[in-house]
Amino acid sequence: MSQLLADLMDRVRQRYVRAMQDNGQHEPYLTAHRVCQSMLQLSPAELSELVAEDPKLLSARASELVEDPAEIENPSVGVIICSNICAAAIEGLLAVAVNREWLGVDEEDRILVDAWELDNVPEVRSVDYSQVDGPNLDKPGNSQLSIMFNAAESEYLKRLAEAAHDAYQLALQVSSDYVVFAPEDLAPLIAENPLLLGLRGDGLVDEELFEGDPPAGLIISAHLTEMLLQQLLERAQDEGALALDSSGQVIIPETEDDNPTLH
């Protein structure tokens, strides 16, 4: 855990203790939930800063932790990460409640929470991470993302000149070669462009491989791979290596998958 995240968690703990002391030590679980929701619904800028300091956050999965009904089926990367941070924070606050005897435990050391509190948890509304001011994925310039895409395009054109008949396969190969997957490589891209936090799985990641619950970072990599693939296919069309159909779409060879998923 980065120092930035540790400091945030400590502020959450302090707010919780004050809130419990102010309300007569009632509703320890609901109070923990309210404090976490008020302090950990992070803005895109705040969350991207946390990810830059602690790239391991990109390993987070939804894992039934997403509480916002609108986000459960296809949560954004930002919501996945925030939901994991909130779940860890609530767990820590409940441990504080047990230590201060605001909550008890059973014979197996499981924390006992009043059923009324569990039944009265307010509905959660998550931050919309697709609403981000600032740079976007199509903006030209010397961003790390544009540098990566430009390098991939240059390599693709070089290979295409030698094997134009394999335009689609070459595009698949180059897009996979150039897109980054490691959290520590993705984190700087997110810091530069928080809009990436608004990306969703959208069927781009192999459902069977990740049991429908891919890591947040892999969702970003899948989208970047798809974006780069489309850019390379457009260049192949410009070079005359691929044709367009009547609707203006690139014609993919029948033997190829037109919607590859990330494996």
Summary of the structure (lengths in Angstrom):
residues: 263
radius of gyration: 22.8
end to end distance: 28.5
largest distance: 75.7
contacts: 774
relative contact order: 0.13
helix: 58%
strand: 4%
